[in-house]
Amino acid sequence: MTASPQAEHPVPTNDTEPRSHQRASGPPQHSEPSDWLEALKTQLRPARERRLVWVRGSAQSTRQWTRDALSVSAAAKTCWVGAGGLRPDQARAQLGQEHETLVWDARAGFHPDAFGALAGTLVGGGVLFLLTPLADEWPFYSDPDYGRMGSTPGKKSYLARLAHLLENDPHVLRITPGNTPPPLPILERAPDQSLPTRDQQRALTAILRVRRGHRRRPLVLTADRGRGKSAILGMAAAQLINEEPLHIVVTALQPKALDAFWRHAKIGLEDSSDGPINSSTDYPTTSPIGYADDDPAIRPDGPVKELLQSYAGSAARGSIHYLKPAELLDELPQADLLLVDEAAAIPVPILAQLLNHYARIVFASTVHGYEGSGRGFKLRFERYLNTKTPQWHALSLTEPVRWAASDPLEPLLNRLLLLDADLPELPPALPNSAMAAANGVASSSEFQIVPWPRSCRVADESRLSSVFGLLVNAHYQTTPDDLRLLLDDPDSRCWLALKGDSVVGAIWLMAEGGLEPDLALAVRQGQRRTRGQLLPQALAAYGGDALGATLRYWRIVRVAVHPDTRRQGVGRQLVAATRAEAEREGLDVLGTSFGADPELFSFWLRSGLSPLRMGVRRDPASGAYSMMMGQGITEAGSELCQRQAERFAEHWPLLLTTELASLEPALVLTLGQYWTPAARWSEQDRLEVEDFTNGHRPLALTLLPLQRLTWRLAPGTLVEALSGTLSGTLAGALPATLGDARALWCSAILQQVPEGKWQSLGLASGRKGAMACLRAVAGQLLTHA
């Protein structure tokens, strides 16, 4: 295949005229790969634009051509994935770094998430080489990365889609070794850029205001990749610590995502000191601060704990402390300012707890990208912000820092990975639709539920983008990897909810289970782990039921509903449609697994699923406990669900005092209604509780009867007993609100949180008031016993 000459057709950005174009009298053409690449970079650097160079052909020819091209540029920062370089799954470790040249050899596997992460590290003037088989052969290549899906289809629709988009993009430079390289673009010099940009200066002022201004006025900072969001957080932290000895806490899912933060914090702190601070004495090696990969202070896979700044010639001291979200929730350290980077990747309930505890907080998030959906995060989190901190502020960064506004690689990556997939536009609501929405109901005739087979997903790019936009905005963990699963995993199933021709909802599920008895037993005994078998593997290994892995499941991965049609029953209709199809196909269980959250739990209950079990450790990244729910379709499936729930109910009281001692009180109350253990209740128990309520008996010696009282009534009664208008002793003893009393009861009685932690956890303002509240609640509950 002969590479056709390329003409530059720039996409205008921010209403500006395009600066790149192909002239009739172009630059001299170069046949040698190294000369061609140097000439290309000569055009790209002053323009601060980037290009993707697609090298197609045999493994040997594509690698040799690329090595020849890079021979003169050996000193440049080049990162090579595959063919002796990094493994595809190691590419994400480059997050936060900056590269002038990237090489991705797709024969080592095309990892969508890692490819997107690595491409974001390419600076203006840089080149991204993509090495693949020929365009018509690539979809049939046995890509090693497909092993993560557990199955490898013959023709891969995802790779065929990539090849089609690359073949038709006017900015992609297509190379076939042995043929003359394509003509080079002529690019105009980009305007000089001063740093920080005007966007960053506005953000810096807003962050400083969070610390200096009124309490309880958080900032939500959003930006696309390459806008210097993390950098400005580091600048702000340095400036604040330079002014006074503050304790700043920063959190993010991945420590490597904070490299730009630490780098700019270090620069800001050094600029204010009497001399450079580079030694390990000044910067403990446990800190992630440093300039380059060989700096001992940068440890991508090592401990990232605490930075204590000691300024030369100054007595001022301050600290920047990094904690993962789960660690932050467990420790809740004192902080003058909390910075949350990539907040979209953290579940909203976790963010809500941080918002409740810290008075000065900045949430920063990428709008489009592999880190999570910033817009979906804002949609979900905005309601909570409006309720708890109505004077919160929002700010967006739009001006690119790493590359020019005319850069064509960013929109190309957005199309390839659907990073900019947005919510579909809906037609104007009909009068009856608006009334139904106001009443929280919908007629089934309003929406049409239709299957969406794999053959249709790749055929309609517009609908694919609409559906993926729904998924991204609905769930913080939707990533480019999921797009490949949608298109190529033979075990995936999808249904859409349509209003006219517009997609208003989608449900995506995976077929699991059906393991052979010997394999199921090996899974239960911990001898085997199987890919793509989340529910059956968990129920066998942790639920102790090997038979469960032999049954057939449909696991619901995502349910997404357009914000304009929520609370109209669309999600429940989608679940009902999948349940009906599961019955027709003879499936045993319809189930799901998700980060435990009261709102999600309520949705799945209304959809007919019941709780089966809960993970006993928070996800180290998200900070949420995993929750599994299911509904039996066949008799065997129903019996499995009942066995799992009953057995976990027996573990429930002990787990609440050990592994689940930090579970949110709202979840404790809600889940306890379904995992209620058998509880003894004697006359002696009643007498001891009476003595406690009258102040004659200490709490430590009354915990047993108080727990028995709670489980005897079931937590639902606890909620009921404390609802409505409070009067008498209880109203006077309550430290703040009804929710506080419930939280205190769950933590002190059911989870046995020590008295010394009540105040630091915000459960009570003092011991005396807390004990009065507990005695009052006990007396109220005793009337229901």
Secondary structure, DSSP 8 states (H G I E B T S, - for coil): -------------TT----EE--SS------SHHHHHHHHHHHHHHHT--EEEEEES-HHHHHHHHHHHHSTTTTS-EEEESTTSB-GGGGGGGTT--EEEEEEEGGG---HHHHHHHHTTEEEEEEEEEEES-TTTGGGS--GGGGGGT---SS-HHHHHHHHHHHH-TT-EEE-TTS------EE-------SS-HHHHHHHHHHHHHHHS-SS--EEEEE-TTS-HHHHHHHHHHHHHHHS--EEEEE-S-GGGGHHHHHHHHHHHHHHSSS---STTTS-TTS---SSTT-TT--TTS---EEEEE-TT---EEEEEE--HHHHHHH----SEEEESSGGGS-HHHHHHHHHH-SSEEEEEESSSTT--HHHHHHHHHHHHHHH-TT-EEEEE-S-SSS-TT-SHHHHHHHHHTTT----------HHHHHHHHHT---GGG-EEEE--HHHHTT-HHHHHHHHHHHHHH-TT--HHHHHHHHH-TTEEEEEEEETTEEEEEEEEEEEE---HHHHHHHHTTS---TT-HHHHHHHHTT--HHHHHSEEEEEEEEEE-GGGTTSSHHHHHHHHHHHHHHHHT-SEEEEEEE--HHHHHHHHHTT-EEEEE-SS--TTT---EEEEEEESSHHHHHHHHHHHHHHHHHHHHHHHTTTTTS-HHHHHHHHTTS-------HHHHHHHHHHHTT-S-STTTHHHHHHHHHHH-HHHHHHHT-S---HHHHHH-SS-HHHHHHHHIIIIIS---GGGTTTTTS-S-HHHHHHHHHHHHHHHHTT-
